[in-house]
Amino acid sequence: APGGVSAKLEGYLRGRETNFYLLLAKKNQTLAVSVNSPQDDIFLTIYGMEDGSPLVRSVMAQTVWSGVLPRTQDYMIEAVSTGGNASYTLKVNIQ
């Protein structure tokens, strides 16, 4: 869609590791993120880099998150392994 950006990334994590992804997004854009792994033991952490404001934390055990962004800034998306070694697919969409 016009003004939208999406990406699908393949990744791999060893047990208890984290992979980091950084993206710039604008205030009032909608960010949708999902992570899929065979054992459903990779969870999301998403937060603003300037304000440190968490949108979701891995301890919440979420594999999907969507919401309107509170401000223009870089956002960190983390894929966090809570189990053993696993491959995963991360999907990100900004509208």
All heavy atoms as an XYZ file, in Angstrom:
724
protein
N       0.846     -1.194      0.000
C       0.000      0.000      0.000
C       0.879      1.242      0.000
O       1.989      1.217      0.529
C      -0.899     -0.001      1.234
N       0.404      2.356     -0.549
C       1.197      3.585     -0.550
C       1.587      3.988      0.872
O       0.761      3.980      1.777
C       0.247      4.614     -1.169
C      -0.702      3.811     -1.984
C      -0.859      2.510     -1.256
N       2.853      4.288      1.060
C       3.335      4.702      2.368
C       3.618      3.563      3.315
O       4.084      3.773      4.414
N       3.320      2.337      2.920
C       3.537      1.183      3.787
C       4.849      0.487      3.468
O       5.366      0.580      2.363
N       5.369     -0.191      4.448
C       6.612     -0.942      4.294
C       6.419     -2.290      4.982
O       5.877     -2.356      6.078
C       7.802     -0.206      4.957
C       9.058     -1.039      4.883
C       8.021      1.148      4.326
N       6.851     -3.359      4.323
C       6.780     -4.659      4.975
C       8.043     -5.454      4.684
O       8.731     -5.214      3.691
C       5.540     -5.431      4.529
O       5.613     -5.710      3.149
N       8.336     -6.392      5.573
C       9.507     -7.244      5.412
C       9.214     -8.594      6.043
O       8.468     -8.705      7.024
C      10.732     -6.616      6.078
N       9.804     -9.618      5.452
C       9.743    -10.971      5.993
C      11.187    -11.453      6.085
O      11.903    -11.483      5.086
C       8.932    -11.883      5.085
C       8.843    -13.305      5.549
C       8.005    -14.131      4.584
C       8.032    -15.592      4.961
N       7.275    -16.400      3.985
N      11.614    -11.793      7.298
C      12.999    -12.169      7.550
C      13.069    -13.565      8.149
O      12.265    -13.914      9.012
C      13.643    -11.177      8.521
C      13.567     -9.706      8.121
C      13.842     -8.818      9.308
C      14.547     -9.433      7.006
N      14.033    -14.328      7.694
C      14.291    -15.648      8.269
C      15.461    -15.508      9.235
O      16.432    -14.807      8.947
C      14.637    -16.653      7.172
C      13.570    -16.796      6.100
C      12.274    -17.403      6.591
O      12.310    -18.253      7.500
O      11.204    -17.013      6.082
N      15.387    -16.172     10.382
C      16.453    -16.081     11.356
C      16.658    -17.385     12.101
O      15.886    -18.342     11.941
N      17.693    -17.413     12.914
C      18.016    -18.584     13.730
C      18.563    -18.086     15.070
O      19.335    -17.130     15.116
C      19.081    -19.447     13.037
C      19.471    -20.662     13.832
C      18.694    -21.816     13.774
C      20.586    -20.648     14.653
C      19.043    -22.936     14.515
C      20.943    -21.772     15.396
C      20.159    -22.911     15.315
O      20.501    -24.013     16.055
N      18.125    -18.735     16.120
C      18.607    -18.405     17.457
C      19.032    -19.669     18.193
O      18.359    -20.699     18.096
C      17.511    -17.735     18.288
C      17.202    -16.279     17.988
C      15.905    -15.868     18.652
C      18.341    -15.398     18.443
N      20.128    -19.584     18.919
C      20.472    -20.633     19.870
C      19.639    -20.391     21.123
O      19.119    -19.301     21.331
C      21.956    -20.573     20.194
C      22.809    -20.957     19.020
C      24.247    -21.125     19.444
N      25.010    -21.611     18.316
C      26.133    -21.081     17.879
N      26.638    -20.033     18.490
N      26.755    -21.584     16.847
N      19.538    -21.389     21.957
C      18.752    -21.260     23.180
C      19.155    -20.053     24.008
O      20.339    -19.793     24.194
N      18.170    -19.297     24.445
C      18.348    -18.126     25.322
C      19.093    -16.960     24.676
O      19.597    -16.097     25.371
C      19.034    -18.521     26.624
C      18.396    -19.663     27.353
C      17.122    -19.261     28.005
N      16.522    -20.416     28.675
C      15.264    -20.482     29.004
N      14.463    -19.484     28.749
N      14.801    -21.539     29.600
N      19.169    -16.915     23.351
C      19.785    -15.783     22.656
C      18.721    -14.822     22.148
O      17.534    -15.132     22.128
C      20.630    -16.260     21.465
C      21.938    -16.884     21.855
C      22.818    -17.168     20.648
O      22.307    -17.186     19.510
O      24.025    -17.378     20.853
N      19.185    -13.644     21.691
C      18.304    -12.616     21.158
C      18.894    -12.064     19.867
O      20.093    -11.815     19.801
C      18.151    -11.457     22.174
O      17.616    -11.971     23.398
C      17.235    -10.371     21.638
N      18.055    -11.886     18.861
C      18.433    -11.164     17.644
C      17.735     -9.814     17.653
O      16.596     -9.694     18.100
C      18.063    -11.944     16.387
C      19.012    -13.090     16.119
O      20.095    -13.161     16.682
N      18.607    -13.995     15.250
N      18.427     -8.793     17.134
C      17.957     -7.415     17.206
C      17.715     -6.850     15.807
O      18.531     -7.053     14.906
C      19.005     -6.538     17.911
C      19.341     -7.023     19.293
C      20.357     -7.947     19.495
C      18.638     -6.553     20.387
C      20.671     -8.396     20.768
C      18.954     -6.989     21.666
C      19.966     -7.917     21.859
N      16.621     -6.108     15.658
C      16.271     -5.445     14.402
C      15.858     -4.017     14.721
O      15.076     -3.780     15.642
C      15.109     -6.172     13.714
C      15.410     -7.622     13.454
C      15.093     -8.601     14.401
C      16.024     -8.021     12.279
C      15.375     -9.937     14.169
C      16.313     -9.359     12.034
C      15.988    -10.307     12.984
O      16.276    -11.624     12.755
N      16.373     -3.068     13.961
C      16.098     -1.653     14.203
C      15.354     -1.074     13.019
O      15.716     -1.322     11.860
C      17.424     -0.910     14.408
C      17.337      0.547     14.828
C      16.726      0.680     16.219
C      18.715      1.182     14.799
N      14.309     -0.291     13.293
C      13.591      0.380     12.206
C      13.141      1.755     12.647
O      12.892      2.000     13.827
C      12.397     -0.443     11.720
C      11.242     -0.702     12.685
C      10.223      0.416     12.625
C      10.586     -2.007     12.341
N      13.074      2.656     11.690
C      12.576      4.013     11.932
C      11.121      4.060     11.512
O      10.764      3.625     10.418
C      13.378      5.034     11.120
C      12.863      6.473     11.161
C      12.916      7.037     12.577
C      13.655      7.348     10.209
N      10.275      4.559     12.398
C       8.852      4.695     12.094
C       8.352      6.021     12.649
O       8.948      6.595     13.556
C       8.066      3.537     12.684
N       7.251      6.484     12.069
C       6.709      7.793     12.435
C       5.513      7.686     13.373
O       4.804      6.681     13.389
C       6.312      8.537     11.165
C       7.499      8.801     10.271
C       7.104      9.630      9.078
C       8.296      9.740      8.168
N       8.816     11.036      8.013
N       5.322      8.758     14.121
C       4.185      8.863     15.030
C       2.888      8.590     14.264
O       2.720      9.036     13.127
C       4.141     10.267     15.642
C       3.002     10.478     16.604
C       3.050     11.868     17.188
C       1.901     12.056     18.164
N       1.975     13.352     18.823
N       2.009      7.838     14.890
C       0.684      7.482     14.380
C       0.690      6.441     13.266
O      -0.367      6.099     12.755
C      -0.121      8.706     13.957
C      -0.442      9.598     15.134
O      -0.681      9.101     16.249
N      -0.421     10.892     14.939
N       1.874      5.931     12.879
C       1.878      4.789     11.968
C       1.499      3.551     12.773
O       1.724      3.482     13.985
C       3.253      4.569     11.332
C       3.575      5.573     10.241
C       4.886      5.244      9.551
O       5.909      5.075     10.203
N       4.848      5.172      8.228
N       0.932      2.561     12.080
C       0.600      1.297     12.722
C       1.698      0.290     12.420
O       2.035      0.062     11.263
C      -0.754      0.761     12.219
O      -1.773      1.710     12.552
C      -1.083     -0.578     12.871
N       2.253     -0.278     13.470
C       3.283     -1.295     13.357
C       2.661     -2.639     13.713
O       1.990     -2.768     14.745
C       4.441     -0.991     14.315
C       5.539     -2.045     14.432
C       6.267     -2.237     13.103
C       6.524     -1.674     15.536
N       2.869     -3.630     12.842
C       2.417     -4.994     13.106
C       3.620     -5.918     12.967
O       4.323     -5.877     11.958
C       1.316     -5.399     12.138
N       3.869     -6.726     13.993
C       5.022     -7.629     14.013
C       4.552     -9.010     14.457
O       3.744     -9.133     15.382
C       6.108     -7.122     14.990
C       7.316     -8.035     14.966
C       6.507     -5.689     14.676
N       5.075    -10.048     13.796
C       4.821    -11.416     14.237
C       6.095    -12.229     14.094
O       6.926    -11.968     13.224
C       3.688    -12.064     13.436
O       4.069    -12.236     12.086
N       6.248    -13.209     14.984
C       7.372    -14.137     14.908
C       6.808    -15.550     15.025
O       5.970    -15.826     15.875
C       8.442    -13.835     15.997
C       7.904    -14.014     17.394
C       9.688    -14.671     15.771
N       7.248    -16.411     14.111
C       6.782    -17.799     14.107
C       7.985    -18.726     14.204
O       8.947    -18.566     13.449
C       6.009    -18.102     12.816
C       4.760    -17.262     12.708
O       3.919    -17.302     13.582
N       4.651    -16.493     11.652
N       7.909    -19.686     15.132
C       8.966    -20.676     15.302
C       8.314    -22.040     15.530
O       7.169    -22.116     15.983
C       9.873    -20.301     16.472
O       9.143    -20.272     17.681
N       9.038    -23.123     15.228
C       8.451    -24.463     15.341
C       7.882    -24.801     16.721
O       6.848    -25.430     16.831
C       9.611    -25.397     14.985
C      10.518    -24.576     14.139
C      10.398    -23.176     14.665
N       8.552    -24.382     17.779
C       8.091    -24.701     19.134
C       7.335    -23.538     19.796
O       6.994    -23.617     20.979
C       9.286    -25.091     20.019
C      10.048    -26.299     19.524
C       9.193    -27.559     19.491
O       8.373    -27.788     20.369
N       9.378    -28.369     18.462
N       7.112    -22.456     19.048
C       6.448    -21.260     19.598
C       7.116    -20.775     20.884
O       6.445    -20.370     21.839
C       4.962    -21.510     19.848
C       4.189    -21.667     18.555
O       4.520    -20.971     17.571
O       3.257    -22.494     18.517
N       8.471    -20.814     20.894
C       9.192    -20.379     22.091
C      10.127    -19.205     21.806
O      11.063    -18.949     22.551
C       9.955    -21.537     22.725
C      10.946    -22.188     21.779
O      11.020    -21.785     20.602
O      11.653    -23.121     22.214
N       9.846    -18.477     20.735
C      10.538    -17.220     20.450
C       9.501    -16.119     20.568
O       8.452    -16.167     19.924
C      11.201    -17.243     19.063
C      12.299    -18.314     19.045
C      11.764    -15.863     18.719
C      12.999    -18.465     17.727
N       9.804    -15.132     21.433
C       8.842    -14.082     21.740
C       9.397    -12.714     21.369
O      10.591    -12.548     21.137
C       8.467    -14.125     23.226
C       7.879    -15.443     23.643
C       8.422    -16.162     24.692
C       6.793    -15.985     22.975
C       7.894    -17.378     25.084
C       6.244    -17.201     23.351
C       6.801    -17.903     24.404
N       8.512    -11.732     21.338
C       8.850    -10.379     20.904
C       9.107     -9.443     22.072
O       8.414     -9.499     23.098
C       7.702     -9.783     20.086
C       7.399    -10.451     18.760
C       6.080     -9.915     18.196
C       8.536    -10.210     17.772
N      10.079     -8.562     21.868
C      10.253     -7.364     22.679
C      10.345     -6.206     21.687
O      11.077     -6.302     20.707
C      11.537     -7.421     23.529
O      11.393     -8.435     24.528
C      11.823     -6.097     24.208
N       9.587     -5.147     21.920
C       9.604     -3.967     21.040
C       9.597     -2.731     21.930
O       8.772     -2.622     22.844
C       8.382     -3.934     20.107
C       8.288     -5.230     19.282
C       8.439     -2.711     19.182
C       6.981     -5.367     18.495
N      10.526     -1.808     21.637
C      10.569     -0.573     22.430
C      11.171      0.557     21.604
O      11.890      0.332     20.629
C      11.346     -0.767     23.733
C      12.760     -1.268     23.553
C      13.834     -0.387     23.422
C      13.027     -2.631     23.505
C      15.123     -0.844     23.259
C      14.319     -3.104     23.346
C      15.360     -2.206     23.222
O      16.636     -2.680     23.058
N      10.862      1.787     22.018
C      11.409      2.981     21.386
C      12.835      3.221     21.851
O      13.122      3.124     23.044
N      13.720      3.567     20.927
C      15.124      3.786     21.270
C      15.353      5.118     21.973
O      16.235      5.232     22.808
C      15.996      3.706     20.018
C      16.078      2.309     19.424
S      16.845      1.121     20.529
C      18.532      1.707     20.516
N      14.579      6.135     21.644
C      14.770      7.444     22.278
C      14.145      7.509     23.661
O      14.758      7.994     24.607
C      14.202      8.553     21.395
C      15.024      8.805     20.155
C      14.441      9.921     19.297
O      13.735     10.799     19.837
O      14.712      9.903     18.094
N      12.913      7.033     23.769
C      12.214      7.162     25.046
C      12.269      5.889     25.894
O      11.874      5.894     27.046
C      10.765      7.603     24.845
C       9.925      6.597     24.077
O      10.404      5.498     23.766
O       8.762      6.934     23.772
N      12.750      4.780     25.309
C      12.842      3.527     26.052
C      11.505      2.899     26.381
O      11.423      1.910     27.097
N      10.452      3.468     25.838
C       9.100      3.022     26.147
C       8.826      1.632     25.562
O       8.865      1.448     24.356
C       8.101      4.030     25.586
O       6.785      3.585     25.769
N       8.545      0.636     26.427
C       8.267     -0.708     25.919
C       6.845     -0.807     25.361
O       5.897     -0.330     25.963
C       8.426     -1.594     27.152
C       8.105     -0.705     28.295
C       8.530      0.683     27.880
N       6.747     -1.416     24.195
C       5.438     -1.687     23.604
C       5.015     -3.119     23.911
O       3.838     -3.401     24.098
C       5.477     -1.448     22.092
C       5.910     -0.035     21.696
C       6.068      0.078     20.189
C       4.912      0.999     22.202
N       5.980     -4.012     23.955
C       5.746     -5.404     24.352
C       7.080     -5.960     24.863
O       8.147     -5.545     24.408
C       5.181     -6.251     23.180
C       6.178     -6.380     22.062
C       4.730     -7.622     23.635
N       7.010     -6.872     25.821
C       8.216     -7.487     26.388
C       8.120     -8.998     26.252
O       7.036     -9.573     26.352
C       8.360     -7.122     27.859
C       8.635     -5.659     28.058
C       8.863     -5.347     29.507
N       9.243     -3.943     29.624
C       9.364     -3.316     30.759
N       9.135     -3.951     31.888
N       9.723     -2.061     30.794
N       9.263     -9.633     26.076
C       9.279    -11.080     25.873
C       8.649    -11.844     27.043
O       8.078    -12.919     26.835
C      10.703    -11.571     25.618
O      11.529    -11.307     26.723
N       8.718    -11.306     28.241
C       8.120    -11.978     29.401
C       6.601    -12.086     29.282
O       5.971    -12.859     30.007
C       8.508    -11.302     30.738
C       9.990    -11.424     30.993
C       8.046     -9.867     30.772
N       6.010    -11.332     28.343
C       4.577    -11.405     28.106
C       4.233    -12.580     27.183
O       3.065    -12.853     26.941
C       4.079    -10.087     27.517
C       4.306     -8.894     28.434
S       4.125     -7.301     27.606
C       2.360     -7.171     27.490
N       5.269    -13.250     26.647
C       5.119    -14.441     25.799
C       4.245    -14.183     24.567
O       3.441    -15.011     24.183
C       4.584    -15.619     26.615
N       4.446    -13.023     23.933
C       3.678    -12.688     22.742
C       4.487    -12.953     21.485
O       5.662    -12.603     21.396
C       3.245    -11.223     22.771
C       2.141    -10.965     23.786
C       1.627     -9.544     23.694
O       1.832     -8.772     24.615
N       0.988     -9.215     22.597
N       3.824    -13.555     20.508
C       4.433    -13.797     19.205
C       3.858    -12.857     18.151
O       4.328    -12.834     17.019
C       4.234    -15.252     18.759
O       2.832    -15.528     18.700
C       4.927    -16.222     19.716
N       2.847    -12.081     18.520
C       2.205    -11.125     17.618
C       1.951     -9.833     18.393
O       1.515     -9.876     19.550
C       0.857    -11.669     17.085
C       0.147    -10.641     16.224
C       1.060    -12.962     16.315
N       2.241     -8.696     17.748
C       1.917     -7.402     18.345
C       1.552     -6.428     17.240
O       2.162     -6.421     16.167
C       3.084     -6.833     19.141
C       2.714     -5.551     19.831
C       2.107     -5.437     21.041
C       2.862     -4.223     19.331
N       1.886     -4.112     21.332
C       2.334     -3.349     20.287
C       3.382     -3.693     18.154
C       2.323     -1.970     20.119
C       3.367     -2.316     17.982
C       2.842     -1.468     18.959
N       0.562     -5.589     17.501
C       0.167     -4.540     16.565
C      -0.315     -3.343     17.368
O      -1.001     -3.513     18.381
C      -0.958     -5.038     15.648
O      -1.341     -4.018     14.759
N       0.068     -2.142     16.909
C      -0.389     -0.950     17.594
C       0.039      0.314     16.878
O       0.882      0.284     15.980
N      -0.557      1.417     17.279
C      -0.225      2.729     16.741
C       0.967      3.270     17.517
O       0.969      3.262     18.754
C      -1.427      3.692     16.838
C      -1.059      5.075     16.360
C      -2.609      3.138     16.045
N       1.975      3.738     16.801
C       3.212      4.191     17.431
C       3.046      5.569     18.061
O       2.471      6.472     17.445
C       4.347      4.184     16.417
C       4.638      2.789     15.856
C       5.666      2.869     14.744
C       5.097      1.845     16.951
N       3.566      5.760     19.280
C       3.351      6.998     20.017
C       4.197      8.177     19.563
O       3.856      9.323     19.845
C       3.709      6.616     21.458
C       4.687      5.497     21.314
C       4.257      4.754     20.078
N       5.334      7.913     18.864
C       6.177      9.021     18.420
C       7.103      8.572     17.306
O       7.317      7.390     17.108
C       6.968      9.611     19.583
C       7.953      8.645     20.216
C       8.612      9.189     21.439
N       9.551     10.252     21.095
C      10.328     10.868     21.961
N      10.255     10.558     23.235
N      11.166     11.785     21.579
N       7.653      9.553     16.589
C       8.637      9.274     15.547
C       9.975      8.993     16.217
O      10.470      9.811     16.988
C       8.765     10.475     14.589
O       7.501     10.697     13.956
C       9.829     10.230     13.531
N      10.523      7.808     15.944
C      11.801      7.412     16.506
C      12.211      6.062     15.924
O      11.447      5.425     15.220
C      11.745      7.326     18.034
C      10.806      6.264     18.582
C      10.778      6.245     20.095
O      11.780      6.446     20.767
N       9.591      6.013     20.651
N      13.429      5.636     16.255
C      13.852      4.282     15.938
C      13.199      3.346     16.952
O      13.121      3.665     18.146
C      15.372      4.137     16.045
C      16.104      4.825     14.899
O      15.591      4.800     13.760
O      17.190      5.380     15.145
N      12.746      2.193     16.456
C      12.170      1.175     17.320
C      13.014     -0.088     17.227
O      13.408     -0.500     16.135
C      10.719      0.867     16.929
C       9.791      1.984     17.322
C       9.560      3.052     16.463
C       9.163      1.994     18.562
C       8.727      4.094     16.830
C       8.331      3.037     18.934
C       8.110      4.081     18.065
O       7.295      5.117     18.431
N      13.305     -0.686     18.373
C      14.044     -1.935     18.434
C      13.041     -3.078     18.517
O      12.142     -3.062     19.359
C      14.953     -1.968     19.667
C      15.761     -3.234     19.801
S      16.940     -3.498     18.466
C      18.123     -2.196     18.831
N      13.219     -4.041     17.628
C      12.433     -5.269     17.667
C      13.404     -6.393     18.013
O      14.416     -6.570     17.343
C      11.757     -5.550     16.311
C      10.798     -4.407     15.956
C      11.027     -6.898     16.348
C      10.244     -4.508     14.548
N      13.089     -7.139     19.051
C      13.937     -8.244     19.467
C      13.173     -9.551     19.326
O      12.013     -9.653     19.728
C      14.368     -8.077     20.926
C      15.184     -6.833     21.180
C      15.574     -6.663     22.631
O      15.254     -7.549     23.475
O      16.198     -5.636     22.947
N      13.836    -10.540     18.743
C      13.344    -11.917     18.729
C      14.108    -12.627     19.838
O      15.328    -12.741     19.781
C      13.597    -12.564     17.381
N      13.391    -13.079     20.869
C      14.017    -13.604     22.080
C      13.689    -15.090     22.223
O      12.524    -15.471     22.336
C      13.513    -12.839     23.331
C      14.176    -13.359     24.593
C      13.736    -11.336     23.167
N      14.739    -15.925     22.235
C      14.555    -17.364     22.417
C      14.391    -17.681     23.896
O      15.204    -17.279     24.719
C      15.763    -18.120     21.865
O      15.681    -19.485     22.221
N      13.343    -18.412     24.223
C      13.124    -18.828     25.606
C      13.264    -20.338     25.754
O      13.033    -20.881     26.822
C      11.726    -18.395     26.098
O      10.746    -19.009     25.271
C      11.588    -16.889     26.051
N      13.640    -21.004     24.659
C      13.808    -22.460     24.687
C      15.139    -22.852     24.085
O      16.147    -22.198     24.315
N      15.114    -23.895     23.276
C      16.321    -24.392     22.638
C      16.586    -23.696     21.315
O      15.956    -22.696     20.970
N      17.529    -24.232     20.557
C      17.866    -23.692     19.241
C      16.653    -23.759     18.322
O      15.927    -24.755     18.331
C      19.006    -24.487     18.621
C      20.271    -24.448     19.453
O      20.379    -23.707     20.418
N      21.237    -25.269     19.083
N      16.453    -22.708     17.527
C      15.285    -22.692     16.645
C      15.454    -21.694     15.508
O      16.055    -20.639     15.667
C      14.029    -22.327     17.444
N      14.891    -22.055     14.373
C      14.763    -21.108     13.273
C      13.432    -20.379     13.459
O      12.550    -20.848     14.188
C      14.810    -21.833     11.930
O      13.773    -22.784     11.864
N      13.295    -19.226     12.812
C      12.055    -18.459     12.939
C      11.853    -17.577     11.717
O      12.775    -17.331     10.941
C      12.051    -17.619     14.218
C      13.097    -16.534     14.243
C      12.818    -15.253     13.756
C      14.369    -16.776     14.743
C      13.786    -14.257     13.774
C      15.335    -15.785     14.767
C      15.034    -14.530     14.277
O      15.993    -13.544     14.289
N      10.636    -17.099     11.579
C      10.278    -16.115     10.557
C       9.716    -14.897     11.270
O       8.800    -15.023     12.086
C       9.224    -16.685      9.582
O       9.757    -17.861      8.971
C       8.880    -15.664      8.510
N      10.284    -13.743     10.962
C       9.821    -12.477     11.524
C       9.160    -11.682     10.416
O       9.753    -11.483      9.357
C      10.994    -11.692     12.108
C      10.670    -10.343     12.728
C       9.928    -10.531     14.056
C      11.920     -9.522     12.939
N       7.918    -11.253     10.645
C       7.210    -10.410      9.679
C       6.935     -9.059     10.313
O       6.476     -8.980     11.462
C       5.884    -11.067      9.273
C       6.068    -12.362      8.520
C       4.737    -12.962      8.151
C       4.920    -14.309      7.466
N       3.640    -14.972      7.208
N       7.237     -8.000      9.557
C       7.058     -6.630     10.032
C       6.294     -5.859      8.969
O       6.610     -5.938      7.787
C       8.420     -5.943     10.292
C       8.227     -4.523     10.756
C       9.241     -6.735     11.301
N       5.292     -5.109      9.413
C       4.522     -4.272      8.501
C       4.279     -2.918      9.161
O       3.875     -2.857     10.317
C       3.196     -4.942      8.142
C       2.440     -4.178      7.080
O       3.034     -3.590      6.192
N       1.128     -4.172      7.181
N       4.542     -1.848      8.411
C       4.282     -0.488      8.899
C       3.345      0.180      7.904
O       3.600      0.186      6.702
C       5.566      0.338      9.011
C       6.565     -0.326      9.935
C       5.241      1.757      9.496
C       7.912      0.353      9.949
N       2.259      0.744      8.404
C       1.296      1.470      7.568
C       1.142      2.881      8.083
O       1.095      3.115      9.251
C      -0.065      0.781      7.580
C      -0.062     -0.540      6.893
C       0.097     -0.424      5.384
O      -0.322      0.545      4.769
N       0.731     -1.398      4.787
